[in-house]
Amino acid sequence: MLILFQSKSAAEVLMFAQHAKPILQAAGKKFDTPNLPERGVITRAQLDQAIAGIEALVAADLAPDTDASGDHDDSAQHPISQHVGMRRRAWPLLTMLRLARAKDEDVTWEPAPSW
């Protein structure tokens, strides 16, 4: 399922639920079920804790996001096959949370509308 994060202070962020769940758990959200709830909110009061938790998750991810060699030979792995690290995965939501904190706004999530 695709999850849509929204805030008045930033553009919408789309993320698969299986990728959003560990990020939201790092942000301090607790879930009673194994699946991510369809709807939720990170309130203004929770933003500092959420940002700190996601920053700690990103810092703990030691896997590289990309090949740092910079070589452009034909044997390089295609970008679609490369590992996507937590830093790259969490960055759009982390940016949204920081902007929401600066403007004192909530961040919500819900299922993305079907196209």
N, C-alpha and C positions, 0 to 999 in steps of 0.2 A: 504494500500500500504506500502511496505517496502522501507525505505530510507537508502541509503548507504552513509555514511560520509567517505571522503578520505582526506589524507594528506600524504606527503612523509615522515613525521617524525613519524608516528604511524600506527599501524594496523587499518584496516577498522573497522568501527562501523556500525552495523545494528540497525535500530529502526523503529517501526511502525510510520507512519506519524502523527497519532493522539497524540502520545507521544512526537514526535519531535517538533511539532508546539509550545507548550507552552515553551519549553526549548529555542527554537530559538527566540521566542518573548522576553523572559527574556534576551537573548543575544543582544537585540536591533534591531532585524530584524522586519520590518514592512511589512505586507501583505495586498494587495488590495482586495483579495478574501477570502472567508471563508476557503478555502482549502490551504494547504501548496503547494507552487510552486514546480514543479517537480525538478527543478535545482536551485542551488544557491551557493553563496560563502560567506565565512567570510574572509575578506582580512586581511593581516598582520596588517594594521592600525586599524582594528576593534577588534583585539584579546583582548586587555586589557579591553575594555568595555564589550565584550562578556563574558569573564571570570568573571568579577565583577558582571554582571547581573545574571549569572547562580549561582554563589556562594550565592547571595542574595536570589534567588529563593529556593535554597536548605536549607538555614538557616531558611527561613520562613515556611518550611514544618515541622509541628510539629508531624505529624503522624509517629509512629514507623515503621521501616522497618520489624522487626522480633520480635518474642517473646523473651524477655530478661531474662525469668526465667531460662532457661537452663535445665529445667526438660525434661526428655525423657519418659514420660508416654504415654499410648495408647490413652488418651483423647486429646492430643495435635493436633492442626490443621495441616493438611498435608501442606508441603511447597508450593505446587502448588496453594493452596487456600489462602495463606497469602497475605496480602497487600504489594504491591511494592511501596515504598515511592519515593519521588522525588530525594532524596539523592542517592539511588541505581540506579534509572533510568538514572540520568544525569551524573553519575560518569564516564563512558567510554568516553563520548563526552568531558567532562570537562578535562579529562586527555589528550585527543588528542589535545585540544586547548592549553593547557599548553606546551605540547611538540612542537607544531607548533610555539608558541611564542618564545620558546627557540632557535628554528632553523630558525626563521624568514620566515615562510612559510604560505601559504593560506590553508584554509580548505574548501572543496567543498562538496555538496551533490547532489544526483541524485537518480532516482528510482533504486532499486536493480535489478540485472538481474534475470530473472526467471530461476529456476533450472530445 
